[in-house]
Amino acid sequence: MPPTLASLVHHSALKLTVRAGEDRLDTPVRWAHVSELADPVPYMEGGELLLITALKLDAEDPDTMRRYVKRLVGAGVVGLGFAVGVNYPDIPEALVEAARAEDLPLIEVPRRTPFLAISKAVSAAIAADQYRAVTAGFAAQRELTKQALGDGAQGLLGALAGQVDGWAALYDASGAVVATAPEWAARRAARLTPDVERLRERPAPASLVVAGADDRVELHTLGTGRRPRAALAVGTAGALGTAERYAVHSAIALLTLTTERSRSLQAAEARIGSAVLRMLLAGEPDHARAVAGDLYGGLLDAPFRLVVAEVAGPADAAGEGAGAAEGAWSTELVDAVESAAARFGEALLVVPYGERLVLLVADGGAAHLATVEYAALLDADRAEGRESAEEPGPLMGLSAPAGPIAAAPAYKQAEQALSVARRRGRCLVEHEELAAGSVLPLLADDAVRAFADGLLRALREHDATGRGDLVASLRAWLSRHGQWDAAAADLGVHRHTLRYRMRRVEEILGRSLDDPDVRMELWLSLKATSAAGE
């Protein structure tokens, strides 16, 4: 610990005597400073032992001494050393009374003890304290490294909690608690999640101090990139000392190494994941399993779902090529999904695929649910107008559950769902919605409307001349499944009139209404134009 007034008084070579403030000798001394100024306060920083001979002070005047001592206490001076036998044979009673009134330690320095000896003693004690702190810091670093190598993050947190005599917690990128030490700190750590989320909004590296009712908590981001990959919380009863600070900094460095994979390893995993996905989509599940090995193999042993995501907005909103899959929106999506998978020990495949991002997640697993929850929150933000125009969120299509053999059809399902999400302006559409719903909303596509307009244009132009009502007649006939009497009754015309009109439809279109494909195309075209209000 740093030197105190008590340690200086007990220093046998200094021969110091306490004349006032005996109950405050445990105060740490930051430095020993000599000043004969009548007002040295402007040059004080606080924590000093001030040494004087009263060369320019009227130390026998009570009012002067009261003002002098009060100024020193207000500036944070922790003690006053008075050299006797220089300008005064003894410490004047006015100064002693003023020091007692303010409870300022007043120390008598004998003539044979030079101020330089006191300064050297303080300096040596501070240096020794710093050396002990550095030595303890290196010892803590060795212990933390040993625990990190042996038991990973959990062991490191346990060692850190012991070093600081408090508790420690690790958070993932989403702000969820990953591990704590001791276990009782889990509830305290969970209450800090909003503060961790606030910390993540600051440029990395960032730190934050949160004062609680029973502790003081320091929060630090972990990671080397622009966005932190994790966060560390350290809770203690008071401010950290030098040795404890070394331990915390060592823990930050070690946790960064454990949470940040090297770029080469990330690139290798990305290449493996891309190869696995391409083999699955090419109908080669056995080869995909062989390449995946233990890295993704477990994911291919159970039903999974494919998620196809793309940015909502112009193609250049997130960059070009694979860069579009690495925009801010994908970072948030991947963080949420990877964090959920990590908490439950699930395998997860995330692959940039052209300008899209493809995720392969276990059906009903934590990553699957995190994807749905992320989409629901983003849809709510869009509904409330809270989505950022500079960083638009993703559009996603989610396939039905599938296995390795059916990966290609599942990808098509996800693409179809993505197309519907794009048209509807929704963050996520599941393929089951399409299978269980109506086909009519799909007719809102611009390409479908263009086809319908082209197919029916000649009939509309005919009707515009006033020579008949072929479009309405065709709609009534198709809606009655070709039943002449029922359709004619709906139109209020004779069935022979309706037959004539249908022959004219065939002549104008050059297509036979006996062909079921033609009837289907005409009916869908009528529905598409009707949905468009035409």
Salt bridges, closest charged atoms under 4 A:
ASP39 OD2 - ARG71 NH2 2.64
GLU45 OE1 - ARG30 NH2 3.58
ASP63 OD1 - ARG66 NH2 2.07
ASP90 OD1 - ARG19 NH1 3.22
GLU97 OE2 - ARG100 NH1 3.61
GLU102 OE2 - LYS70 NZ 2.86
GLU108 OE1 - ARG19 NH1 2.82
ASP129 OD1 - ARG132 NH2 3.68
ASP172 OD2 - ARG343 NH1 2.83
ASP195 OD1 - ARG198 NH2 2.76
ASP215 OD1 - ARG188 NH2 2.98
GLU218 OE2 - ARG216 NH1 3.00
GLU218 OE1 - HIS220 NE2 2.99
GLU218 OE1 - ARG245 NH1 2.71
GLU269 OE1 - ARG261 NH1 2.53
GLU284 OE1 - HIS287 ND1 3.49
ASP301 OD1 - ARG289 NH1 2.60
GLU310 OE1 - ARG356 NE 3.59
GLU310 OE2 - ARG422 NE 2.76
ASP335 OD2 - ARG227 NH2 3.83
ASP335 OD1 - ARG229 NH1 3.73
GLU338 OE1 - ARG229 NH2 3.49
ASP363 OD1 - ARG305 NE 2.68
ASP363 OD1 - HIS368 ND1 3.84
ASP379 OD1 - ARG382 NH1 3.98
ASP381 OD1 - ARG386 NH2 2.74
GLU387 OE2 - ARG382 NE 3.19
GLU415 OE2 - ARG356 NH1 2.79
GLU415 OE1 - LYS412 NZ 3.86
GLU430 OE1 - ARG305 NH1 3.91
GLU432 OE2 - ARG305 NH1 3.07
GLU433 OE1 - ARG426 NH1 3.01
ASP445 OD1 - ARG423 NH1 3.30
ASP463 OD1 - HIS462 ND1 3.42
ASP485 OD1 - ARG495 NH1 3.86
ASP490 OD2 - ARG480 NE 2.65
GLU507 OE1 - ARG504 NH1 2.68
GLU521 OE1 - ARG511 NH2 2.78
